[in-house]
Amino acid sequence: MGNAPGREERGPQTLPRERSQFGDKLTAHLKRKKKEEEREKLLETRYTNLVVRYQETVDGGYLAPYGTYKAFPDYDTLVVKLLITERKLAPFYSPLDDFDETWTQEELLVVLMNNLRLFLPNRTAEDEEIDDADDHKLHKSQTLMKRLEQKQKLKALIERTIKQQKKEQLRYNHDRQQAFVSENGSTRYPSIPSNDLLLALYGNAIECPICFVYYPPHMNYSRCCEQPICTECFVHIRRNEPHPPHDVPEEEATDPESLISLPANCPFCAMPDFGVTYTPPLLICTGIQGSCAPAEFSIYTRNDLVIEEEEGSSKPKTRARAISAAISLSHSGMGSPRNSVEAGLARSSVDAGLVRRLNDGSAASSNTNLEAPKRRGSLAASAPGVITTDAIQPDWETKLMSARARIARRSAAATAIHASSLIIQGDETSDIDRRRLFRRTGSAQEQLAIEERMIQQAMKLSLLEEEQRQHTERARRGE
Amino acid sequence: MSSLPKRIIKETERLVSDPVPGISAIPHDDNLRYFDVAIQGPSGSPYEDGTFKLELYLPDDYPMCAPKVRFLTKIYHPNIDKLGRICLDVLKNNWSPALQIRTILLSIQALLGAPNPDDPLANEVAEEWKSNEALAIATAKSWTEQFAKEGD
């Protein structure tokens, strides 16, 4: 359509009308094709990015979600991967279902060995929600085949993703076993976490208040009320579907412009524009853009940070050293804007806890004597270091537009049906009049013709309705 | 059952180990996402001494979306319709994944104690509530007597 004026300027002589139309069609077709290919490529990248690979590790966690939620999440995988490697968002850790503070190091290690997985194998291709549903239901004949084809492709892609994830898990199991039994395991399998790293991570595991499983204590914290939330739950929180403003039932929404889409609220305090902040652990910096490989991580190589368990006067001094080391580390900059002295102090109590545990938890040590972490107070959604749900799910705008388009289509269809029924009715305006007309003046043939048309219309509508119902059913089952 | 999320398992366990007074929720053996719920009418309300049965279902994407809850016992309340559907913001747009079965049922119990005829689901009941509150409360009491006090 955009080409129309151009064509007129060129005039009919320069190009035969038919050929120019053909050319338009061709370019449009090529454009569509290219767009489609781009879409497929994006989809491919997205699913590839959702595979947890143990060699892609940051501070003992990973770049893709574990799979606590059955449906594949909808977030922008590239953005999240980047945020994690930059230590602006907690990595996706493998969770523990249960955790007991009274476990000894050895017990904890056994639990970790037996329970840590890269992913939860509970997804199937059937589970995935295939979007589109009733988008094009009035033009179904034109696009049905294409849509079916797209669905098949997506299903195949998901199957490939699941297979790939299983392969990754097997590789991880194998390498972990090898690293454990062979002599130079840690050099041959640098991405397999050392026992020290595992203990440092899970020694003080805490429960995510949304999925109820245990993670290392370096979680994301809500920007407003400072509640912990794991990255997997965070990437699943998104805006509600576009909806009419309050008090207008969905079926009655006719003005597409009235649809609204609001940023997600904080799940804990309902503050609008949910966002989190993350402060990376001070003692642990392994894997991608880290200071050492996960296999090399050892708490003893960092003597400067170990709080010695000697009794007596040396204690305050070592504690001071630990704190100062923590602060200097935080100043060395690991990319987080919250790496301030304060944050360093706040986190150092957790880290000191780790150290104590690694020294086999002897004696109630300095941990409790450290300054209580200072309350940070709430931050604005636009404050540096705050990651909002919109930042990792930027597609809400497209969703809103397509929901608006859907309503516009629906009301256009309703208008068309309404108009056609007016034509059938002819001059008569009210139902009662029409019925009276049938009885008194209408010939039998006329009546039959009108009735037949009405039945056809009713059948068409009910077919459309049934189709829509099936679509939504399928979509619901798929979720 | 391996596909049941840990959260649902833990919530169920905690409902048993640390029950909410006046509320019970028991999962079906064959579908652990489906709960039989009983809520005691709050004291001081027209539903006092009544036991109201509800059904609660946790959809696949729970806790990212709200549980589906419906009254099975007939009840005269401006925010609960003939089919037992409940008009409560936290069951709809104000749902948050930090809420739980426990908190949702407490909210419903609170709704019994504080009917809100200005945001009605059962229009006739709401009208009655606004025009003649005493009569509406009497009706609610008699319904409680009639439907919410079967011996079992």
Contacts between the chains, C-beta under 8 A, distances in Angstrom:
chain1	res1	chain2	res2	distance
A	68	B	5	6.6
A	68	B	6	7.5
A	69	B	5	7.6
A	69	B	61	7.1
A	69	B	64	7.0
A	70	B	3	7.0
A	70	B	5	7.8
A	70	B	60	6.3
A	70	B	61	7.7
A	71	B	60	7.5
A	71	B	61	6.3
A	97	B	6	5.4
A	122	B	2	6.7
A	122	B	3	4.7
A	209	B	98	6.0
A	210	B	7	7.6
A	210	B	63	6.3
A	210	B	97	4.8
A	210	B	98	6.1
A	211	B	5	7.3
A	211	B	6	7.0
A	211	B	7	5.3
A	211	B	63	7.8
A	212	B	6	5.7
A	212	B	7	4.2
A	212	B	10	4.5
A	212	B	11	7.3
A	213	B	6	5.2
A	213	B	7	7.7
A	227	B	98	7.7
A	233	B	97	6.8
A	236	B	64	5.3
A	236	B	97	7.9
A	237	B	64	7.2
A	237	B	97	6.9
A	240	B	93	6.0
A	243	B	93	7.4
A	246	B	93	7.9
A	265	B	94	7.9
A	265	B	96	6.9
A	266	B	96	7.9
A	267	B	96	4.2
A	267	B	97	4.9
A	267	B	98	4.1
A	268	B	96	7.5
A	268	B	98	5.0
A	270	B	94	7.3
A	270	B	96	6.7
A	479	B	59	7.8
A	479	B	60	5.1
A	479	B	61	5.8
